[in-house]
Amino acid sequence: EGGRNWEGFAADPMLTGVAMAETIKGMQDTGIIASAKHFIGNEQERFRQVGEAAQYGYNISDTLSANINDRTLHEMYLWPFADAVRAGVGSILYSYTQINNSYGYQNS
């Protein structure tokens, strides 16, 4: 419960990358700015933000973290976004969750 797999094109990152690229090209050929989302590791739908958890009586002090090793991050999660960038995507929306205990929009 609470997963987000139903929102994607496929479980295979290569197929997802191809589908993302073709969708982006199709949308942007009509003048629409496409957005690839959610970068990266946005696996959890429920209780991904502190406010939502509080509504259900859960006391969490920080957003959930998707802890993903480097190889998996690059081979499974990053691949479709790389294809989106190569296709000329107009924008990328970051994920709400943390990735390895750092926010996806955070940098060092």
C-alpha positions in Angstrom: 0.0 0.0 0.0 1.2 3.5 -0.7 3.5 2.7 -3.6 3.7 4.7 -6.8 4.4 2.1 -9.5 1.0 2.5 -11.1 2.0 6.0 -12.2 5.0 5.0 -14.4 5.3 3.6 -17.9 7.0 0.3 -17.0 9.1 -1.4 -14.3 12.0 -1.6 -16.8 14.1 1.6 -16.7 15.0 1.3 -20.4 11.4 1.0 -21.5 10.4 3.9 -19.2 13.2 6.0 -20.6 12.1 5.4 -24.2 8.4 6.1 -23.3 9.4 9.2 -21.4 11.4 10.5 -24.3 8.7 9.9 -26.9 6.0 11.4 -24.7 8.2 14.5 -24.1 8.9 14.9 -27.8 5.2 14.5 -28.6 4.1 17.0 -26.0 6.7 19.6 -26.7 6.1 19.3 -30.5 2.7 20.8 -29.8 4.2 23.7 -27.8 3.5 22.3 -24.4 6.4 22.3 -21.9 6.8 18.8 -20.5 7.9 18.0 -17.0 9.6 14.8 -15.9 8.8 14.0 -12.4 9.5 13.2 -9.6 13.3 13.2 -9.6 14.4 10.8 -8.0 13.4 7.9 -5.9 9.8 9.0 -5.3 8.5 5.6 -4.3 6.3 6.3 -1.3 3.0 8.0 -1.7 1.6 7.8 1.9 3.2 9.7 4.7 6.0 11.1 2.5 5.5 14.5 4.2 5.4 15.3 7.9 2.0 17.2 7.6 0.2 14.2 6.1 1.4 11.8 8.7 0.3 14.1 11.5 -3.3 14.1 10.1 -3.4 10.3 10.7 -1.9 10.5 14.2 1.6 9.5 13.3 4.4 11.5 14.9 7.2 11.6 12.5 9.7 14.5 12.6 11.0 14.3 9.1 10.0 13.2 5.6 10.6 9.6 4.7 13.9 8.6 3.1 14.3 6.3 0.1 17.6 4.6 0.9 19.1 3.5 -2.4 22.6 2.3 -3.2 24.6 4.1 -5.9 24.4 1.4 -8.5 20.7 0.9 -8.1 20.2 4.7 -8.1 22.0 5.1 -11.5 20.8 1.9 -13.2 17.2 1.8 -12.1 16.2 5.4 -11.2 18.4 7.8 -13.1 18.2 6.2 -16.5 14.7 7.4 -17.5 15.5 11.0 -16.4 18.7 10.9 -18.5 16.6 10.0 -21.5 14.2 12.8 -20.6 17.0 15.3 -20.6 18.4 14.0 -23.9 14.8 14.4 -25.3 14.9 18.1 -24.3 12.4 18.0 -21.4 11.4 21.5 -20.4 11.4 21.0 -16.6 12.1 18.4 -13.9 10.1 18.3 -10.7 12.0 17.0 -7.7 10.7 14.3 -5.3 9.2 15.1 -1.9 11.0 12.3 -0.2 14.5 12.2 1.0 17.1 10.1 -0.9 19.6 8.5 1.5 18.6 10.9 4.2 19.1 14.1 2.1 16.3 16.0 0.3 16.2 15.4 -3.4 16.5 19.2 -4.0 19.3 19.6 -1.6 23.0 19.9 -2.6 26.2 19.9 -0.7 
